Structure formats: structure tokens, C-alpha cells
């Protein structure tokens, strides 16, 4: 197998290389495409997390929430918890956290109505 010369671009996959820093607009477009391509919530979140490991999870959570209507009932912190569960516990961890979050009381009218989660 031939080695890839250092500094050589692997376009269009160079964004997957370690240390690559994507422009926010580029990352957001990819996250939107991945969320649309995977109908299963776990699979969509897993592939977004795997492909964007350099981004903080709270940023990933906010981006994923934008493109997945099945997360509308969840806060950003809930989605961060789901991402952490995927990373640490796989499908079973994700399912356990999803059940816990689905059964927990939602934030009521005491929150800021002008803040969109």
C-alpha cells in the first residue's frame, strides 16, 4: 500500500483527518446532511459524533437539534447526555439515557420563553 505524502489533500475526505479544523459553516452543512441521511436517531447522532470528534459536544448537540425534529422535546443538555451515552455506552447506553430523559419532568413556564433550545 502506498503511503500518502504528508500534506497531501485527500479531498473530499480531508475533513476526517485528525487535527482538521473545519469552518463552522462547513461542519454545519455536513451535520445537516448526516442527520438527513440517517433516519434512525441513534445512527445519525453516532455518525455525527464519530465524524466531528474535534467539536465540543455542546456545539454538536445544538447543531443536531437544529436538524432532528425528534429531539425537539429535549434540551441541549439532554442531547449532550445522549452523545456522551453513545460514546461511552453504545446503543444500550443511548437507549437508557433516552428512556431516562423521556420520563423526566420537562422544564415548565419558569424558563426563559425567548430562549430557543
C-alpha positions as CSV (number, residue, x, y, z in Angstrom):
1,X,0.0,0.0,0.0
2,X,1.4,3.4,-0.9
3,X,1.8,6.0,1.7
4,X,0.1,9.3,1.4
5,X,2.6,12.1,1.3
6,X,2.5,14.4,4.3
7,X,0.4,17.5,3.5
8,X,-1.3,15.8,0.5
9,X,-5.0,16.6,0.3
10,X,-7.5,13.7,0.3
11,X,-10.3,15.9,-0.9
12,X,-13.2,15.4,-0.3
13,X,-12.3,13.3,2.8
14,X,-9.6,15.5,4.2
15,X,-12.1,16.9,6.8
16,X,-11.9,13.4,8.5
17,X,-8.2,13.6,9.2
18,X,-7.0,14.1,12.8
19,X,-6.5,17.7,13.7
20,X,-8.5,19.1,10.8
21,X,-10.3,22.3,11.8
22,X,-13.4,22.8,9.6
23,X,-15.1,26.2,9.2
24,X,-18.3,26.2,11.2
25,X,-20.5,26.6,8.1
26,X,-18.8,23.5,6.5
27,X,-19.3,21.4,9.7
28,X,-22.9,22.6,9.9
29,X,-23.6,21.5,6.3
30,X,-22.1,18.1,6.9
31,X,-24.0,17.6,10.2
32,X,-27.3,18.6,8.4
33,X,-26.5,16.1,5.6
34,X,-25.7,13.3,8.0
35,X,-28.8,14.0,10.1
36,X,-30.9,13.8,6.9
37,X,-29.3,10.7,5.6
38,X,-29.8,8.6,8.8
39,X,-33.5,8.2,9.7
40,X,-32.6,6.4,13.0
41,X,-31.8,8.9,15.7
42,X,-29.0,6.8,17.3
43,X,-27.3,6.2,14.0
44,X,-27.5,9.9,13.0
45,X,-26.1,11.0,16.3
46,X,-23.4,8.3,16.3
47,X,-22.1,9.2,12.8
48,X,-22.1,12.9,13.6
49,X,-20.2,12.3,16.8
50,X,-17.7,10.0,15.1
51,X,-17.1,12.4,12.2
52,X,-16.8,15.5,14.3
53,X,-14.8,14.5,17.3
54,X,-12.9,17.7,17.4
55,X,-16.1,19.8,18.1
56,X,-17.3,20.2,21.7
57,X,-20.3,18.1,22.5
58,X,-22.5,21.1,23.4
59,X,-21.9,22.5,20.0
60,X,-22.7,19.2,18.3
61,X,-25.9,18.9,20.4
62,X,-27.0,22.4,19.3
63,X,-26.3,21.5,15.7
64,X,-28.0,18.1,15.8
65,X,-31.1,19.6,17.5
66,X,-31.4,22.0,14.5
67,X,-31.8,19.2,12.1
68,X,-33.6,16.5,14.1
69,X,-37.2,17.2,14.9
70,X,-37.3,14.1,17.1
71,X,-35.2,16.0,19.6
72,X,-37.5,19.0,19.9
73,X,-38.7,17.8,23.3
74,X,-35.2,17.6,24.7
75,X,-32.9,20.3,26.0
76,X,-29.4,20.8,24.7
77,X,-28.1,19.3,27.9
78,X,-30.2,16.2,27.3
79,X,-28.7,15.9,23.8
80,X,-25.2,16.3,25.3
81,X,-26.1,13.4,27.7
82,X,-27.2,11.3,24.7
83,X,-23.9,12.0,22.9
84,X,-22.0,11.0,26.0
85,X,-24.0,7.9,26.3
86,X,-23.3,7.0,22.7
87,X,-19.6,7.5,23.2
88,X,-19.4,5.6,26.5
89,X,-22.2,3.0,26.3
90,X,-23.1,2.5,22.7
91,X,-26.7,1.7,21.8
92,X,-27.6,0.3,25.2
93,X,-26.3,3.4,26.9
94,X,-28.1,5.7,24.5
95,X,-31.4,3.8,25.0
96,X,-31.0,4.0,28.8
97,X,-30.4,7.8,28.8
98,X,-33.2,8.3,26.2
99,X,-35.7,6.5,28.5
100,X,-34.5,8.5,31.5
101,X,-34.8,11.8,29.7
102,X,-38.2,10.9,28.2
103,X,-39.6,10.2,31.6
104,X,-38.1,13.2,33.4
105,X,-40.3,16.3,34.1
106,X,-39.8,18.9,31.4
107,X,-38.9,22.5,32.2
108,X,-42.1,24.4,32.5
109,X,-43.0,28.1,32.2
110,X,-40.3,29.0,34.7
111,X,-37.7,29.1,31.9
112,X,-37.0,32.0,29.6
113,X,-39.6,31.9,26.8
114,X,-37.3,33.8,24.5
115,X,-34.5,31.2,24.6
116,X,-35.0,28.5,22.0
117,X,-33.4,25.2,22.9
